[in-house]
Amino acid sequence: MAAKTMHSRWRATRDSLGETGDRPVETVCSARAPRAKVTADRSVTDTAAHVAAIASPYAPILRVGEHLDPAKPVTWPGGSQVPGFMP
């Protein structure tokens, strides 16, 4: 039961990412002042670049994971594991 629940949550997460993944890009591209500070040290564009740099190692795993067996965990960068995904 736990594996089935985990698989359904993982699938829902992947579906949500597919539906909302472009929103941050749209937000940054529509910023009126992209050089405005949003933290003490970073602008809108600096923050977007930072997030992209952190997220980029995970993108190939998400794409490749579409055909993996959910019973066999995928090791992510840093050593954490998540279930694979099977449509």
N, C-alpha and C positions, 0 to 999 in steps of 0.2 A: 504494500500500500504506500509506504513512504517513497519508494522509487517512482511509482506512478504519479504521485503528487508532485515530486520534485521535477519530473519530466514535464508535466503540464505547466508548472510555473516557469520553467526555463523556456518552453515554447511561447508562452504568453509574453515573456520578457523580450524574446527575439522579435515577435510580431510587433510589439510596442516600439522597439528600436527602429524597425523598418518604417513604421508610420510617423515617427517623430524625429528621426535622425537628421533631417535637413533644417529643422527649426533653429538650432544655434547658428548655422551658417546664414540663414535668412536674417536673423536678428543682428548679427555682426555686420552684414552687408548693408543693412538699412540704418545703421547707427548714424545719427546726425553729426556726431563728433567722435570719430573713431580713435582719436588720440587723447580723448578725455580720460582722466584717471578714474579707475573703478576700484582700485585698492591704493594703498599708500605708495606703491612702487610701480604699478602696472596700468597701462591704458587698456581700452577695449581690445585693440588689436594684439597687444602683448599677451593679454589673458587668453584670447582665442588661440594664439600660437602655442601658448603653454598647454592648454587643454588638448590641442591637436597632437602635440609631441607626446603627451602622456597616453592618449588614446590610440595612437597609430600602431603600436605593437599588437593591440588586441583585434584590430580590424581583420587581418587575415584569418585569425582563429575563428571569428564569427562566420566568415564566409565558408571556410573549410568545414566548420562544424555542422553544416546543414546535412551532411551525409554520414555523420558518425552515429554509432550505436549509443543510446542513452545509458546503457548499462556499463559502458567503459568511460570513465572520467577523462577529461581533457586537462592536461597540465598547462596552466597559463604562466606567463612571465611572472617570476617571483615565487613560483612553486605551488600556488593555490590550484585546486582542482574544481572543475564544474562538470556536470553531466554533459555528455555529447548530445546531439540532437538528431532525431530521425523524423522526417515529415510523416 
